[in-house]
Amino acid sequence: MSKEKDKDILLNQQIRASEVRCVGEDGTAYGIISRNEALRKAEDLGLDLVLISPNANPPVCKIMDYGKFKYQQEKKLKEAKKKQKIIEIKEVKLSVKIAQNDVNFKIRQAREFINEGKHVRFRVFLKGREMSNPEAGVAVLENVWGLMKDIADRDHEPNFEGRYVNMLTVPKK
């Protein structure tokens, strides 16, 4: 659990409401009882009184082992991070005046990246007067796309970003 969320959770003596709707660890409803009585029940069971819903009328509290609850939440977060897939994006830079043999070399590199399951961003840098004709950059990317479409899908059409024309390709499913 994040540190900010920890501060929002009120335990035991921090709860200020005079009456609370109390729920046991196993889901047993104790009904609306005084805060002191709820604290006493939690103490008798050797557990904590945790404020779950402070905005309800009356506020809802649950009797539980807060340390165990917090541990399980952190364990769930770690497990979720393990299952998370990190997408790696490789970038291949081109220019408007690139020769075909250079394009073939760059395509060979990009194909290796795609086969490894990585995403590949092709970028054409526009220099000087090339900025007045950005369609030339799009034409280079369309040429590249013709050589890549058998093993990759295009994430989006070529688009302009400042001095660059970009195209993102992803491995075919």
C-alpha positions in Angstrom: 0.0 0.0 0.0 1.3 3.5 -0.7 2.3 5.8 2.1 -0.4 8.3 1.2 -3.2 5.7 1.5 -1.8 4.6 4.9 -2.4 8.1 6.3 -6.0 8.1 5.2 -6.8 4.9 7.2 -7.8 5.5 10.8 -7.3 2.8 13.4 -8.6 2.2 17.0 -8.2 5.5 19.0 -7.9 7.7 15.9 -11.5 7.1 15.1 -13.5 10.1 16.4 -17.1 9.2 15.6 -19.3 8.5 18.7 -21.3 5.8 17.0 -20.2 3.4 14.3 -21.6 0.5 12.2 -19.4 -2.4 13.2 -18.6 -5.4 11.2 -16.6 -8.4 12.4 -13.6 -10.0 10.6 -15.7 -12.9 9.4 -18.5 -10.6 8.2 -20.6 -10.7 11.3 -22.6 -7.5 11.6 -22.7 -6.0 15.2 -25.0 -3.2 14.1 -24.7 0.4 15.2 -22.8 0.6 18.5 -20.7 3.1 20.4 -17.1 3.6 19.4 -15.9 2.5 22.9 -17.9 -0.7 22.6 -16.5 -1.5 19.2 -13.0 -0.8 20.5 -13.7 -3.2 23.4 -14.9 -5.9 21.1 -11.8 -5.5 18.9 -9.5 -5.6 22.0 -11.2 -8.7 23.3 -10.5 -10.5 20.0 -6.9 -9.1 19.9 -7.6 -7.3 16.6 -7.8 -3.7 15.4 -10.8 -1.5 14.7 -10.3 0.0 11.2 -12.4 2.8 9.7 -13.6 1.5 6.3 -16.2 4.1 5.2 -15.8 7.4 7.0 -18.4 9.2 4.8 -21.3 6.8 5.6 -23.8 7.8 8.2 -22.8 6.4 10.8 -19.2 5.5 9.7 -18.5 1.9 9.0 -15.7 0.1 10.9 -14.4 -3.4 10.6 -12.6 -5.5 13.2 -9.6 -7.0 11.6 -5.9 -7.7 12.0 -4.6 -4.6 10.3 -1.0 -5.7 10.1 -2.0 -8.9 8.2 -4.4 -6.9 6.0 -1.6 -4.4 5.1 0.9 -7.3 4.4 -1.6 -9.0 2.1 -2.2 -5.7 0.2 1.5 -5.3 -0.4 1.8 -8.9 -1.5 -1.0 -8.4 -4.1 0.8 -5.2 -5.4 4.1 -7.1 -5.8 2.3 -10.0 -7.5 0.6 -7.5 -9.9 4.0 -5.9 -10.7 5.5 -9.3 -11.6 2.7 -10.1 -14.0 3.0 -6.7 -15.7 4.5 -6.8 -19.1 7.0 -4.1 -19.9 6.9 -2.9 -23.5 10.3 -2.0 -24.9 10.3 0.5 -27.8 13.3 0.5 -30.1 13.9 3.6 -32.3 15.2 3.5 -35.9 16.2 6.9 -37.3 16.0 7.6 -41.0 16.4 10.7 -43.2 14.6 11.9 -46.3 17.7 11.4 -48.5 18.5 7.8 -47.3 19.8 5.4 -49.9 18.0 2.1 -50.5 20.8 -0.1 -49.2 20.8 1.9 -45.9 17.0 1.4 -45.7 17.5 -2.4 -46.1 20.1 -2.4 -43.3 17.8 -0.5 -41.0 14.9 -2.8 -41.9 17.0 -5.8 -41.0 17.7 -4.3 -37.6 14.0 -3.5 -37.1 13.0 -7.0 -38.1 15.3 -8.5 -35.4 13.7 -6.2 -32.8 10.1 -7.2 -33.9 11.1 -10.9 -33.7 12.2 -10.3 -30.1 8.7 -8.9 -29.4 9.8 -5.3 -29.1 7.9 -2.3 -30.7 9.8 -0.3 -33.3 9.4 3.5 -33.8 10.6 4.7 -37.2 11.6 8.4 -37.2 12.4 10.6 -40.2 14.3 13.8 -39.3 13.5 16.8 -41.4 16.3 19.2 -41.9 16.2 22.8 -43.3 14.1 23.0 -46.5 12.8 19.4 -46.0 10.4 21.0 -43.4 8.5 22.6 -46.3 7.9 19.2 -47.8 7.1 16.8 -45.0 5.3 14.5 -47.4 8.8 13.3 -48.4 9.2 11.9 -44.9 5.8 10.2 -45.1 6.9 8.6 -48.4 10.1 7.2 -46.8 7.9 5.7 -44.0 5.4 4.2 -46.5 8.4 2.6 -48.3 9.6 1.2 -44.9 6.1 0.0 -44.1 6.0 -1.9 -47.4 9.0 -3.9 -46.3 7.8 -4.5 -42.7 4.1 -5.3 -43.1 4.6 -9.1 -43.4 5.8 -9.4 -39.7 4.4 -6.2 -38.0 1.3 -4.2 -37.6 1.2 -0.4 -37.8 0.1 1.1 -34.5 -0.8 4.4 -36.1 -0.3 6.2 -39.4 2.8 8.4 -39.9 2.3 11.6 -37.9 4.3 14.8 -37.4 6.0 15.7 -34.2 8.0 18.9 -34.5 10.9 18.1 -37.0 10.1 14.4 -37.0 7.7 12.2 -38.9 7.0 9.1 -36.7 5.5 5.7 -37.3 5.2 3.0 -34.6 5.1 -0.7 -35.5 4.2 -3.6 -33.2 4.7 -7.4 -33.6 1.8 -9.2 -35.2 -0.3 -11.2 -32.8 
